[in-house]
């Protein structure tokens, strides 16, 4: 019993260390990164900031004035709004400070990324019963180059990944314990964050 508690404490120490390291070394990045990362981050910040009652909750990336002086909007309503509403709400504290908006947007994505790591740990723990194995597998899976290139990209990809793994945990709970509460909650959360959740649900 004591060994089990120590193993769980050790696993959580590893997970919390990962959070501290990630927030310390990834958030100081100034400006938008080049390429896909920066393009989507700038797009998501625009969509999140414009998702308000003044603009009738229409997500758009650009506002312009035509030759006749009429306002033109470039809508981008292809995604569920929850991720972008969270982005907009978080950066609203730094309105007028682009650097602050980028930093807080990245922190929100990194927190979702770490939350996904924790969900992965809970999933592997549910399947294996071994806390240290679950922590090791999750940390290895989340340590790839691509994970750490995209983990702070301000868009709905990382929140959608969070929802995806939450659904997998809900499926495991339903199959192992016969409890469907987590699965129902995960389904609504994931689909509100991104379309990716339909894949495990259909499977």
GURO-190734 format. One line per 8 residues: number of its first residue (from 1); their letters; for each residue z, y, x negated of C-alpha. Coordinates in steps of 0.25 Angstrom, whole numbers, plus 5000, padded with zeros to 4 digits. Each point is the difference from the previous one (the first is absolute). Example, Ala and Ser with C-alpha at 12.3 -4.5 7.8 and 13.67 -1.06 7.14 Angstrom:
BEGIN
1	as	5031:4982:4951  4998:5014:4994
% end
This chain:
BEGIN
1	xxxxxxxx	5000:5000:5000  5004:5010:4989  4987:4996:4992  4992:5003:5012  5006:5014:5002  4998:5003:4985  4986:4995:5001  4997:5010:5012
9	xxxxxxxx	5007:5011:4993  4992:4998:4987  4987:4999:5009  5004:5014:5006  5003:5006:4987  4986:4996:4995  4993:5006:5013  5008:5013:4999
17	xxxxxxxx	4997:5001:4985  4985:4999:5004  5002:5011:5010  5007:5009:4990  4989:4997:4989  4989:5003:5010  5005:5013:5005  5003:5005:4986
25	xxxxxxxx	4987:4997:4993  4990:5002:5011  5004:5012:5008  4998:5010:4988  4985:4999:5001  4994:5014:5003  4988:5003:5008  4991:4989:5007
33	xxxxxxxx	4995:4989:4991  4985:4999:4998  4992:4991:5009  5003:4992:5012  5015:5002:4998  4999:5015:5000  4989:5001:5011  5008:4992:5010
41	xxxxxxxx	5014:5007:4997  4994:5013:5002  4993:4995:5013  5013:4994:5005  5008:5013:4997  4990:5008:5008  5000:4990:5012  5015:5000:5000
49	xxxxxxxx	5002:5015:4999  4990:5002:5011  5006:4990:5010  5008:5010:5009  5000:5006:5013  4992:5012:4996  4988:4991:4997  5003:4991:5012
57	xxxxxxxx	5004:4988:4991  4986:4999:4995  5000:4995:4985  4989:5007:4992  4997:5002:4986  4993:5014:5000  4999:5013:5008  4989:5009:4998
65	xxxxxxxx	4993:5012:5007  4986:4999:5004  4989:5011:5000  5004:5005:5013  5015:5001:4997  5004:4988:5007  5011:4990:4995  4995:4987:4996
73	xxxxxxxx	5009:4987:4997  4996:4988:4993  5008:4989:5007  5004:4987:4993  5007:4992:5012  4997:4986:4995  5014:4996:4997  5013:4998:5008
81	xxxxxxxx	5008:5013:4998  5014:4995:4997  4997:5000:4984  4994:5014:5001  5011:5006:5009  5010:4995:4990  4992:5007:4989  4999:5013:5008
89	xxxxxxxx	5015:5000:5003  5004:4997:4986  4991:5011:4993  5004:5010:5011  5012:5003:4992  4991:5005:4988  4990:5008:5008  4993:5010:4991
97	xxxxxxxx	5004:4992:4988  4988:4990:4997  5008:4994:4988  5012:4998:5009  4991:4994:5010  4994:4990:4991  5013:4996:4994  5007:4997:5013
105	xxxxxxxx	4988:4993:5005  5000:4991:4988  5015:4997:5001  4998:4996:5015  4989:4990:4996  5009:4995:4988  5011:4998:5010  4990:4992:5009
113	xxxxxxxx	4996:4992:4988  5014:4997:4996  5003:4996:5015  4988:4991:4999  5006:4993:4987  5013:4998:5008  4993:4994:5012  4993:4991:4990
121	xxxxxxxx	5013:4996:4994  5006:4997:5014  4988:4992:5003  5000:4991:4987  5016:4999:5002  4998:4995:5014  4990:4990:4995  5007:4995:4987
129	xxxxxxxx	5014:5003:5002  5001:5005:4986  5003:5015:4998  4997:5001:4985  4987:4992:5002  4996:5009:5012  5003:5013:4992  4992:4994:4988
137	xxxxxxxx	4988:4996:5008  5000:5014:5008  5001:5008:4987  4989:4992:4993  4991:5002:5013  5002:5015:5000  4999:5002:4985  4984:4999:5000
145	xxxxxxxx	4992:5012:4995  4994:5002:5013  5013:5001:5007  5005:5010:4991  4987:5008:5001  5001:5001:5015  5015:5000:5002  5001:5015:5001
153	xxxxxxxx	4986:5003:5007  5003:5009:5012  4993:4992:5011  5003:4990:5010  4997:4988:4990  5014:4998:4995  5007:5002:5014  4990:4990:5005
161	xxxxxxxx	5004:4990:4989  5014:5002:5004  4997:4996:5015  4991:4989:4995  5012:4993:4992  5009:5004:5012  4991:4991:5009  5000:4989:4990
169	xxxxxxxx	5016:5000:5000  5000:5001:5015  4991:4987:5001  5009:4993:4990  5012:5003:5009  4993:4996:5012  4995:4987:4994  5013:4996:4993
177	xxxxxxxx	5011:5006:5009  4992:5001:5013  5004:5014:5001  4988:5009:5004  5007:5014:5001  4996:5004:4986  4986:4995:5002  4998:5009:5012
185	xxxxxxxx	5006:5012:4993  4992:4998:4988  4987:4999:5008  5002:5013:5006  5004:5007:4987  4989:4994:4992  4989:5004:5010  5006:5014:5001
193	xxxxxxxx	4998:5001:4985  4987:4994:4998  4990:4990:5005  5003:4989:4989  5011:4994:5009  4990:4994:5009  4996:4990:4989  5013:4992:4999
201	xxx	5002:5001:5015  4986:4994:5003  5003:4989:4990
% end
